[in-house]
């Protein structure tokens, strides 16, 4: 499967190293500070893997820039 099209669930976010609660992720999304979810069904959402990885990479870059 192409990584650009791969989706991750709420549970998968934790395995990727994102320790936030689902409510906090929703707040970050609403503020435009986290990738937007994809509505898969009435009660099911996911995020694009590539967008989440980009978001993590941005956090690391901000950390590294602050340490200089």
C-alpha positions as CSV (number, residue, x, y, z in Angstrom):
1,X,0.0,0.0,0.0
2,X,1.3,3.5,-0.8
3,X,2.2,5.4,2.3
4,X,0.4,8.5,1.0
5,X,-2.9,6.6,1.1
6,X,-2.4,4.7,4.3
7,X,-4.6,5.6,7.2
8,X,-4.0,5.4,10.9
9,X,-6.6,4.9,13.6
10,X,-6.9,6.5,17.1
11,X,-5.1,3.5,18.5
12,X,-2.4,3.7,15.8
13,X,-1.6,7.4,16.8
14,X,-0.4,6.1,20.2
15,X,1.8,3.5,18.6
16,X,3.3,6.2,16.4
17,X,4.3,8.0,19.6
18,X,1.6,10.6,20.0
19,X,0.6,10.4,23.7
20,X,-2.4,12.8,23.5
21,X,-6.0,12.0,24.5
22,X,-8.6,11.9,21.7
23,X,-10.2,15.1,23.1
24,X,-6.8,16.9,22.9
25,X,-6.3,15.7,19.4
26,X,-9.7,17.1,18.5
27,X,-8.8,20.5,20.1
28,X,-5.5,20.6,18.1
29,X,-7.4,19.7,14.9
30,X,-9.9,22.5,15.5
31,X,-7.1,25.0,16.0
32,X,-5.4,23.8,12.8
33,X,-2.4,22.4,14.7
34,X,-2.9,18.7,13.9
35,X,-3.8,17.0,10.6
36,X,-7.5,16.8,9.9
37,X,-9.2,13.4,10.3
38,X,-10.9,11.5,7.5
39,X,-14.5,10.4,8.3
40,X,-14.7,6.7,7.3
41,X,-18.1,6.0,8.7
42,X,-20.6,7.4,11.2
43,X,-18.5,6.4,14.2
44,X,-15.1,5.8,12.6
45,X,-12.3,8.2,11.8
46,X,-8.6,7.9,10.8
47,X,-5.8,10.2,9.8
48,X,-3.5,10.0,6.7
49,X,-0.2,8.4,7.8
50,X,1.9,10.7,5.7
51,X,0.3,13.8,7.3
52,X,0.8,12.5,10.8
53,X,4.5,11.7,10.1
54,X,5.0,15.2,8.7
55,X,3.4,16.6,11.8
56,X,5.8,14.6,14.0
57,X,8.8,15.7,11.9
58,X,7.7,19.4,12.3
59,X,7.7,19.0,16.1
60,X,11.2,17.5,16.0
61,X,12.4,20.3,13.7
62,X,11.0,22.9,16.1
63,X,12.8,21.2,19.0
64,X,16.1,21.1,17.1
65,X,15.8,24.8,16.1
66,X,15.1,25.8,19.7
67,X,18.3,24.0,20.9
68,X,20.5,26.0,18.5
